[in-house]
Amino acid sequence: MIMKGAVMMLLVSGGAVLGYLAASPAAPEFTLVKAGEVLDKLKTPPARLMQAGNYNVMVMKRTEAGQAEWHEKDTDVVYVVDGAATLTVGGEMPDARVTEPGEKRSATIKGGKAHHLAKGDVLTIPNGMPHWFSAVEGSVTYFVVKVR
């Protein structure tokens, strides 16, 4: 039930973004990933659910802090399905390294602003903004739509 509600909330809360995605000429007319498949993919995150046109949709589950990230082209639209975490945004990424064209990673962020995230929260991280799940309280599960 949580996953079904999460999908619905993502569709409602990200309506403007998803409306834009639907208008993308390369986007499929319809894509469905059934709840059982989403749950299976959550066993080995990160799990890409679909990709077309200028977007991809992933479901993630974290049990610990990750690496700081920076995307040249991708804006992230995030819906927190369950759990809680601290997301640090902005600032500088010391010792950032290029992991692929237009993508950088670092162990931390210096000088960013920390935000507490919890079940039901929706956020956007614009392209070019460093971001980092700097702490996780038990676990956090979230959908992310990456838009180019």
N, C-alpha and C positions, 0 to 999 in steps of 0.2 A: 504494500500500500504506500509506503514511503516513496519508493521509486516512481510509482505511477503519479503520485502527487507532485514529485519533484519535476517530472517531465512536463506536467501541466503548468506548474509555476514557472518553469523556464520559458515555456511558450508564451504565457501571459506577460511575464515581467520583461522579457526580451522582445516583445512584439514589434517594436520599431526596427530593431536590428534584424529580426527574422523576416520581417516584411521586405526589408532591403535585400536580404539574402534570397528570398523567393523570387525577387525581380531580376536577380543575376541571370544573364543569358545562358551561362554554363550550368546553372543549378538544375538538378533533376526535378521532375514534376512532383514526385512524392517519394519519400524514403521512410521506412519504418523499421525500428529495431525493437523487437519485443522485449518485455521486462526480463524474461528468463535469460535472454542473450546478454542483456546489460549486466545482470547479476553475475553471469559466467565471466564476462570480461573484467569485472571488478576484482576477480580473484588474482589477476596478474596485471595490475595497473602499470603504466598509463594505458588506457584502453581507447583507441580511436573507434568511435561508433559510426561515423560517416564523414566523407570528404567529397566536395564537389565545388565547382566554380571558385569563388573567392573565400571559402570557409571550410573549416573542419570542426567536428563536434567530438569531444572526448569526455570521458568520465574518469575521475581520478580519486584515489584513496591514499591518504598520507598518514603515517604513524609517527613520523619524525620530521624535523626540519629538513628542507631541501637545499638546493643551491640557488643563489641569486640568479635571475634571468633578465635578459634584455633582448627585445625583438625589434629589428629595424622596421618591419612591415606589418606585423600582426598586432591587432588590438584584441585583448582578451575580455570576454564577457563571461562572468562567473556567477553561478548560483550554488550556494552551499546547501547540500542535501541533508547532511547530518554531521554532528560533531562541532568542534571549535578549534580555532587556530589564530595565530598572530601573523598578519601579512605586513611586511615592511615595504614601503614604496618610496621612490625618489632617492635622492642621495647619490653616492658614488659607489662603484663596484671595484674595490681594490684588487689588483692582480687579475682583472677580467681577461678571459681568453676567448678567442673565436672558436666556436664548436662546429659551426657550419656557416656558409655565407648568410650574413644578416642576423646572426644569433651569437650572443655572448653569455658566458657563465662565470660566476665567481663564488667563492666560499661564503661571502658575507656582503652586506651593504653598510657603508659608513655614512652617517648623517641623514638617513631616511626617516620617515614618519611611520610609527607602528600603529596598526589598526587591528582591533579584536574582531574576528569574524565568528559568526555562530549560525546555526541552522536557520534557513530562510533568508539569509542576507544575499543581496545581488550587488555586484560591483563591476565596474569596467576599469581596465588598465590600458591606457592608450599606448600605441606603439612608441618606442623610444624611452619608455619609463622603466627604470630598474624596479624589480619586484622580487620578493623573497618570502616564502613561508618560513619565518624565522623560529616559530615554536608551534607545536601541535599538542593539544590537550587530549591525550588518548589516541583519537584518530579523527580525521576530517574527510568527508566524502563530498565531492563537488563536480558539477558539470562545467566545462569550459567550452565556449564557442570562440574559435580563433578566426578573426575576420581580417582579410587583406584588403 
